[in-house]
Amino acid sequence: MIVLGKKEIEELVDLEEMMDEIEKAYRIFGSGDFYMPERPVVEHENKTLMYMPCYTKNVIGTKILTIFPENAKLGLPSIDGVVLLNDAVTGAPAAVLDGQSVTAWRTGAVGGVAIRHLSRKDCHTAGIVGAGVQGFHLALYACAAREIHTVYVYNHSDRDLTEYLARLEKAIDNPGVKVVQCKTVEELVKNSDIICTATPSETPVLPEDKELLEGKCIVAIGSYTPKMREIPDVIWDLVDKVYIELPYACEESGDLSQPLLSGRITKDRTVLMNEFLASGESKEEITKKTTYFKSVGMGLFDVCIAQKLLEKAKER
């Protein structure tokens, strides 16, 4: 059995390959050739274990997450875990991978695929709202998907971002790309062609300003409970559709469940990303307007990314 930690995974990752793997996962999702049951959750004393199993023809994968809110007091991540891969025929364990790393790289890749297909090809600036792990990886994939010359970063807390910005610039590893901190979210939105949100906010983090948001490509990944909300209602005056990964997103994320409940939108304005990618619909026409992709993630993504990383590890 192969064990891949954070360092090994980072060395194996190729951003273009990871995005290609997400597109492959969308094709598998569209074919229905997988089994992804509801995720079992076990809770005890404010400590949660979450199991996210998924079967494909080639492999069985299970992401096992621990959610320990009290870790914040210890200066540790509240969410941790591993991804376990099993042989699809025998069930024998094949690999264990660091769950934080798999989640970060696959979530960034999901955002990268959205940018590939929902942003104009002449987009050269990207804005990241939320200076955390996911925002960091979204910035990397934005630079891989488009020829970005400036990445703008805004964080709602007043923590010092000097080290974060320097680390991000080093990871992008392109002298033609600058990383700039914004003092306000309005400044970020005004200057960014592509806007990615990665926060746990329960109130919209983007301004309720139609003019500022018009013509942007918006990728939202932060809201994963019905209480969380990153995107303001004004977005529904700018977009015809919102692109999502699976129907459950309409229940899980407040960015969709809240406007659906209030009647601000109806479900017929949601489009599954796998159907959009398979449709052959003209992306040039779509990207002339504001576009909006909302991600909540799914186990199939983790399995496909983990399997690709295992294949690359074996090749080495």
C-alpha positions in Angstrom: 0.0 0.0 0.0 1.3 3.4 -1.0 1.2 6.4 1.4 1.2 9.9 -0.1 1.7 12.8 2.3 1.4 16.5 1.6 4.9 16.9 0.3 4.6 13.9 -2.1 1.3 15.1 -3.4 2.6 18.6 -4.0 5.5 17.2 -6.1 3.1 15.0 -8.1 0.5 17.7 -8.9 0.4 19.1 -12.5 -2.3 21.8 -12.6 -3.4 21.1 -16.2 -3.6 17.4 -15.5 -5.7 17.9 -12.4 -8.2 20.1 -14.4 -8.3 17.4 -17.1 -9.1 14.9 -14.4 -12.0 17.0 -13.1 -13.4 17.1 -16.6 -13.1 13.3 -16.8 -15.0 13.2 -13.5 -17.8 15.3 -15.0 -18.0 12.8 -17.9 -18.2 9.9 -15.5 -20.9 11.8 -13.6 -22.9 12.3 -16.8 -22.6 8.6 -17.8 -23.9 7.5 -14.4 -21.2 4.9 -14.3 -20.4 5.3 -10.6 -22.0 4.8 -7.2 -21.8 7.7 -4.7 -24.1 7.1 -1.7 -25.0 9.8 0.9 -22.2 10.4 3.2 -22.5 8.9 6.7 -21.8 11.2 9.6 -20.9 10.1 13.1 -21.0 12.7 15.9 -19.9 12.5 19.5 -19.1 15.3 22.0 -18.8 18.0 19.2 -16.4 15.8 17.3 -17.5 14.6 13.9 -16.4 11.8 11.6 -17.6 12.1 8.0 -17.3 9.3 5.4 -17.5 10.1 1.7 -17.4 6.8 -0.3 -17.5 6.6 -4.1 -17.2 3.6 -6.4 -16.0 3.8 -10.0 -15.2 1.0 -12.5 -11.5 1.3 -11.7 -11.3 2.1 -8.0 -13.2 2.6 -4.7 -12.4 5.8 -2.8 -13.4 7.0 0.6 -12.6 10.4 2.0 -12.7 10.2 5.8 -12.9 13.6 7.4 -12.6 14.7 11.0 -14.3 17.9 12.1 -13.1 19.1 15.5 -14.1 22.7 16.0 -12.1 23.0 19.3 -8.9 22.6 17.3 -9.0 26.4 16.5 -8.0 27.0 20.1 -5.0 24.9 19.6 -4.0 26.6 16.4 -4.8 23.5 14.4 -7.1 23.0 11.4 -10.6 22.1 12.4 -11.0 19.8 9.4 -8.5 17.0 8.7 -8.6 13.6 7.1 -7.4 11.0 4.6 -8.4 9.5 1.3 -8.4 5.8 1.2 -8.3 4.0 -2.2 -9.2 0.3 -2.6 -8.9 -2.1 -5.5 -12.3 -2.2 -7.3 -12.1 -6.0 -7.8 -10.6 -7.3 -4.5 -11.3 -4.4 -2.1 -7.6 -4.5 -1.0 -6.3 -1.1 0.2 -4.2 0.4 -2.5 -3.2 3.8 -1.1 -3.8 6.4 1.7 -3.4 10.1 0.8 -3.4 13.2 2.9 -7.0 14.4 2.9 -6.2 18.1 3.3 -4.0 18.1 0.2 -6.4 16.1 -2.0 -9.2 18.4 -1.0 -7.2 21.6 -1.7 -5.9 20.5 -5.1 -9.2 19.1 -6.3 -11.3 22.0 -5.1 -8.9 24.4 -6.9 -9.1 22.2 -10.0 -12.9 22.4 -9.9 -12.6 26.2 -9.9 -10.0 26.0 -12.6 -12.3 24.0 -14.9 -15.1 26.6 -14.3 -12.6 29.4 -15.3 -11.5 27.4 -18.4 -15.1 27.3 -19.7 -17.0 30.2 -18.1 -14.4 33.1 -18.4 -13.4 35.1 -21.4 -10.1 34.0 -22.9 -8.8 37.6 -22.6 -9.2 37.6 -18.8 -5.9 38.8 -17.3 -6.8 39.6 -13.7 -8.2 37.4 -10.9 -9.5 38.3 -7.5 -9.5 36.0 -4.5 -11.9 36.8 -1.6 -10.7 34.8 1.4 -7.0 34.4 2.1 -7.1 30.7 3.2 -6.0 27.4 1.8 -8.7 27.2 -0.8 -8.3 30.7 -1.9 -4.5 30.0 -2.3 -5.2 27.0 -4.6 -7.9 28.8 -6.6 -5.3 31.5 -7.4 -2.9 28.9 -8.7 -5.5 27.3 -11.0 -6.7 30.7 -12.2 -3.2 31.4 -13.4 -3.0 28.0 -15.1 -6.4 28.4 -16.8 -5.9 31.9 -18.1 -2.9 34.3 -18.8 -3.2 36.2 -15.6 -0.9 39.1 -14.9 -2.3 40.3 -11.5 -3.9 38.3 -8.7 -5.8 40.5 -6.2 -6.4 39.2 -2.7 -8.9 40.5 -0.1 -9.5 39.0 3.4 -12.2 40.2 5.7 -10.1 39.8 8.9 -7.3 42.2 9.6 -4.5 39.6 9.9 -1.2 40.4 8.3 -1.1 38.8 4.8 2.6 39.6 4.0 3.7 36.0 4.4 0.6 34.6 2.6 1.1 36.9 -0.4 4.8 36.1 -0.7 4.1 32.4 -0.5 1.4 32.7 -3.2 3.7 34.6 -5.5 6.4 32.0 -5.0 3.9 29.2 -5.7 2.6 30.8 -8.9 6.3 31.0 -10.0 5.8 33.4 -12.9 7.7 36.7 -12.9 4.9 38.1 -15.1 2.3 37.7 -12.3 1.9 40.2 -9.5 0.1 39.4 -6.2 -1.6 42.5 -4.7 -3.6 43.0 -1.5 -6.8 45.0 -1.7 -8.0 47.2 1.1 -11.7 46.7 0.2 -13.7 44.1 -1.6 -15.0 46.8 -3.9 -11.4 47.5 -5.0 -10.9 43.8 -5.8 -14.1 43.4 -7.7 -13.5 46.5 -9.8 -10.0 45.3 -10.8 -10.7 41.6 -11.4 -12.1 39.9 -14.5 -12.4 36.6 -12.6 -13.6 36.6 -8.9 -13.3 33.6 -6.7 -14.8 33.4 -3.2 -13.6 31.0 -0.6 -15.0 32.0 2.8 -17.2 30.5 5.5 -19.3 33.7 5.6 -23.0 33.7 6.4 -23.6 37.1 4.7 -22.6 38.0 1.1 -18.9 38.9 0.8 -19.3 40.6 -2.6 -21.0 44.0 -2.9 -24.6 44.4 -3.8 -23.6 46.4 -6.8 -24.8 45.4 -10.3 -22.3 47.7 -12.2 -19.3 46.3 -10.3 -20.2 42.7 -10.9 -21.3 43.0 -14.5 -19.2 41.1 -17.0 -17.3 39.1 -14.4 -16.7 35.4 -14.1 -17.7 34.4 -10.5 -16.6 31.1 -8.9 -18.0 30.6 -5.4 -16.8 27.6 -3.3 -17.1 28.7 0.3 -20.8 28.1 1.2 -21.4 24.5 2.0 -24.3 24.8 4.5 -27.7 26.4 4.1 -26.7 29.1 6.6 -23.6 30.2 4.6 -23.9 32.8 1.9 -21.2 34.5 -0.2 -23.0 35.9 -3.3 -25.5 38.8 -3.1 -29.0 38.7 -4.7 -28.0 41.2 -7.3 -26.2 38.4 -9.2 -29.6 37.1 -10.3 -30.2 40.3 -12.3 -27.0 39.7 -14.2 -27.0 35.9 -15.0 -29.4 33.7 -16.8 -28.1 30.5 -15.2 -25.9 29.3 -12.4 -23.7 26.3 -13.1 -23.5 23.6 -10.4 -22.0 20.1 -10.0 -25.0 18.2 -8.7 -28.6 18.9 -7.8 -27.9 18.6 -4.0 -26.1 21.9 -4.2 -29.5 23.6 -4.2 -30.2 22.2 -0.7 -26.7 22.3 0.8 -25.5 25.8 0.0 -27.2 29.0 1.2 -26.0 30.7 -2.0 -28.7 28.6 -3.7 -31.1 27.4 -1.0 -31.8 30.9 0.3 -32.7 32.6 -3.0 -34.7 29.5 -4.0 -36.7 29.6 -0.7 -37.4 33.4 -1.1 -38.5 32.9 -4.7 -35.7 35.1 -6.0 -34.8 32.3 -8.5 -36.3 29.0 -9.6 -34.5 25.6 -10.1 -34.8 25.9 -13.9 -32.0 28.5 -13.7 -29.5 25.9 -12.5 -27.4 24.0 -15.0 -25.4 20.9 -14.2 -21.8 21.5 -15.3 -21.4 18.0 -16.9 -24.4 18.7 -19.1 -23.0 22.1 -20.1 -19.6 20.7 -21.0 -21.2 17.9 -23.1 -23.7 20.3 -24.8 -21.2 21.9 -27.2 -22.9 25.2 -26.4 -21.0 28.3 -27.6 -18.8 29.4 -24.8 -17.9 32.6 -26.5 -21.5 33.8 -26.4 -21.9 32.8 -22.7 -18.7 34.4 -21.5 -19.7 37.8 -23.0 -22.0 38.2 -20.0 -21.6 37.7 -16.3 -21.1 34.0 -15.4 -21.6 32.2 -12.1 -20.4 28.8 -11.0 -21.3 27.5 -7.5 -19.3 24.5 -6.1 -20.1 22.3 -3.1 -17.8 19.4 -4.2 -18.5 15.7 -4.4 -16.7 12.5 -3.6 -16.3 11.5 -7.3 -13.8 14.4 -7.7 -11.7 13.2 -4.7 -11.6 9.7 -6.1 -10.6 10.8 -9.6 -7.9 13.1 -8.4 -6.5 10.6 -5.8 -6.4 7.9 -8.5 -4.5 10.1 -10.8 -2.0 11.0 -8.1 -1.6 7.3 -7.3 -0.9 6.5 -11.0 1.7 9.2 -11.1 3.3 7.9 -7.9 3.6 4.4 -9.4 5.1 5.8 -12.6 7.9 7.3 -10.5 
